[in-house]
């Protein structure tokens, strides 16, 4: 009887934990390839940034070109320093806004319109 009460209490505690903690997936790897999007389907500002990336700048924001850590493992796992992030201007927004392009080498680039929550691989 005592064993079944302990089991019920433990089960009740597990139900109270956030789902990510229950599954143990807070920093789980995601080696799935993100959905893709063609360059033509992107906003014009993203096309402008892709051209700047290909020519090596100059970039409008000081943070453009810094290493993107991929700490949430949303993109395929690579060595630290592989990915670099760039700002895609958002019209009407004074700050950097939520849109980014993240590129690896040689030209594996991904677009995010929600500040790194989701990515789509850019097809050329």
C-alpha positions as CSV (number, residue, x, y, z in Angstrom):
1,X,0.0,0.0,0.0
2,X,2.8,2.4,0.9
3,X,4.6,1.7,-2.3
4,X,1.5,2.6,-4.4
5,X,1.1,5.9,-2.5
6,X,4.7,6.8,-3.2
7,X,4.2,6.0,-6.8
8,X,1.1,8.2,-7.0
9,X,2.9,11.1,-5.3
10,X,5.9,10.7,-7.7
11,X,3.5,10.6,-10.7
12,X,1.7,13.7,-9.4
13,X,5.0,15.6,-9.1
14,X,6.0,14.6,-12.6
15,X,2.8,16.1,-13.9
16,X,3.7,19.4,-12.3
17,X,7.0,19.7,-14.1
18,X,7.2,21.6,-17.4
19,X,7.1,19.3,-20.4
20,X,10.7,20.0,-21.5
21,X,11.9,18.9,-18.0
22,X,9.8,15.8,-18.1
23,X,11.2,14.8,-21.4
24,X,14.8,15.8,-20.5
25,X,15.0,17.8,-23.8
26,X,16.0,21.3,-22.6
27,X,19.1,21.2,-24.7
28,X,18.4,18.2,-26.9
29,X,20.2,18.0,-30.2
30,X,18.2,18.5,-33.4
31,X,19.9,17.0,-36.4
32,X,16.8,17.3,-38.5
33,X,17.3,19.5,-41.6
34,X,15.1,22.7,-41.3
35,X,12.5,23.3,-43.9
36,X,13.7,25.2,-46.9
37,X,12.8,28.5,-48.7
38,X,14.0,29.9,-52.0
39,X,15.8,33.2,-52.0
40,X,12.9,34.6,-54.2
41,X,10.4,33.7,-51.4
42,X,12.3,35.8,-48.8
43,X,11.6,39.5,-48.1
44,X,13.6,41.8,-50.3
45,X,15.7,42.9,-47.3
46,X,16.9,39.3,-46.9
47,X,18.0,39.2,-50.5
48,X,19.9,42.5,-49.8
49,X,21.7,40.9,-46.8
50,X,22.6,37.7,-48.8
51,X,24.3,39.9,-51.4
52,X,26.2,41.7,-48.7
53,X,27.2,38.4,-47.1
54,X,28.5,37.1,-50.5
55,X,30.6,40.3,-51.1
56,X,31.9,40.4,-47.5
57,X,30.1,43.6,-46.4
58,X,30.0,46.3,-45.3
59,X,27.3,45.4,-42.8
60,X,24.9,47.8,-41.3
61,X,25.0,46.5,-37.7
62,X,28.1,45.9,-35.5
63,X,26.8,42.4,-34.5
64,X,26.6,41.3,-38.2
65,X,29.1,38.5,-38.8
66,X,29.5,37.5,-35.1
67,X,29.6,33.8,-34.3
68,X,26.1,32.2,-33.8
69,X,26.4,29.6,-31.0
70,X,23.5,27.4,-32.0
71,X,23.1,26.7,-28.3
72,X,19.5,25.6,-28.7
73,X,20.6,23.1,-31.4
74,X,18.0,24.3,-33.8
75,X,20.4,24.1,-36.7
76,X,22.5,20.9,-37.6
77,X,25.3,20.5,-35.1
78,X,28.6,21.9,-36.2
79,X,31.8,22.9,-34.4
80,X,31.6,26.2,-32.5
81,X,32.5,29.1,-34.9
82,X,30.9,27.4,-37.9
83,X,27.8,29.6,-38.0
84,X,27.7,33.4,-38.2
85,X,24.7,35.6,-37.9
86,X,23.5,38.7,-39.8
87,X,20.6,41.1,-39.3
88,X,17.8,41.3,-41.9
89,X,16.4,44.8,-41.6
90,X,12.7,45.0,-40.5
91,X,11.0,48.1,-42.0
92,X,9.7,50.4,-39.3
93,X,11.8,48.9,-36.5
94,X,14.7,50.9,-35.1
95,X,16.4,48.1,-33.4
96,X,17.8,45.0,-35.1
97,X,14.4,43.4,-35.0
98,X,13.7,39.7,-35.1
99,X,14.9,38.7,-38.6
100,X,18.2,37.0,-39.1
101,X,20.3,35.1,-41.6
102,X,22.7,32.5,-40.2
103,X,25.4,31.1,-42.5
104,X,27.9,28.3,-42.2
105,X,30.7,27.4,-44.6
106,X,30.7,27.1,-47.6
107,X,27.3,28.6,-48.1
108,X,24.8,26.9,-45.9
109,X,22.5,29.8,-45.0
110,X,19.3,29.8,-42.9
111,X,16.6,32.4,-42.5
112,X,14.8,33.1,-39.2
113,X,11.9,35.7,-39.0
114,X,11.3,35.0,-35.2
115,X,14.7,35.7,-33.6
116,X,16.1,32.1,-33.9
117,X,13.0,30.2,-32.8
118,X,12.6,28.6,-36.2
119,X,14.9,28.4,-39.3
120,X,14.4,27.6,-43.0
121,X,17.4,26.6,-45.2
122,X,17.8,29.1,-48.0
123,X,17.9,27.5,-51.4
124,X,19.6,29.4,-54.2
